[in-house]
Amino acid sequence: MMLSDLQTKTIVNIIDGKNIGSIIDVRIDEKGVILALVIDPNKGFFKSFSHDEFIVKWNDIARIGEDVILVKVSN
């Protein structure tokens, strides 16, 4: 799977069912292993914060589907 494939998927938090935002980048280690997704957050998801980006750790991803990536994060 390529980064461009991930960027087309909707990111949904399974805790509250909200659309978090869209993937703008990934963080990888020196071996090329993905550590986290860098998200451009929707305005409604972080209404009490002023985030330019949000990090979803790879371990917080519950499932990657055809059209959606389900994550479990607290905000």
C-alpha positions in Angstrom: 0.0 0.0 0.0 1.2 3.5 -0.8 0.9 6.7 1.1 -1.4 8.0 -1.6 -3.7 5.1 -1.0 -3.9 5.9 2.7 -4.5 9.6 2.0 -7.8 8.9 0.2 -9.3 7.1 3.2 -11.6 8.7 5.8 -10.1 8.6 9.4 -12.8 7.8 11.9 -12.4 7.6 15.7 -14.2 4.5 17.0 -14.6 6.1 20.5 -17.0 8.8 19.3 -17.6 8.0 15.6 -16.2 11.4 14.5 -14.3 12.0 11.3 -10.9 13.1 12.6 -9.4 14.6 9.4 -7.1 13.5 6.5 -3.6 12.1 6.4 -1.0 14.6 5.3 2.1 12.6 6.1 3.5 9.6 8.0 6.3 9.3 10.5 8.8 6.4 10.0 11.8 5.1 11.8 15.3 4.6 10.4 14.3 1.1 9.2 11.3 2.4 7.2 8.6 1.2 9.7 5.6 3.4 10.0 5.3 4.9 13.5 2.4 7.3 13.1 0.1 9.0 10.8 0.2 12.8 10.7 -3.4 14.1 10.4 -4.7 17.5 9.3 -7.6 17.6 11.7 -11.2 18.6 11.0 -12.2 21.8 12.8 -14.9 20.1 14.8 -12.7 17.3 16.2 -10.5 19.6 18.1 -12.8 22.5 18.8 -11.2 23.4 22.2 -7.6 23.2 20.8 -5.8 25.0 18.0 -3.9 22.1 16.4 -2.2 22.5 13.0 -1.7 18.7 12.9 -2.5 15.7 15.0 -0.5 12.5 15.4 -2.1 9.0 15.4 0.3 6.4 16.6 0.4 3.2 14.5 -0.7 1.2 17.5 -3.9 3.3 17.8 -5.1 2.1 14.4 -7.8 -0.4 14.9 -8.5 -1.3 11.3 -7.7 -0.2 7.8 -10.6 -0.8 5.4 -11.2 -0.1 1.8 -12.6 3.4 2.4 -11.9 4.1 6.0 -9.2 3.9 8.7 -10.6 3.3 12.2 -8.5 4.6 15.0 -9.0 4.7 18.8 -7.8 8.1 20.2 -8.9 10.4 23.0 -8.9 14.1 22.4 
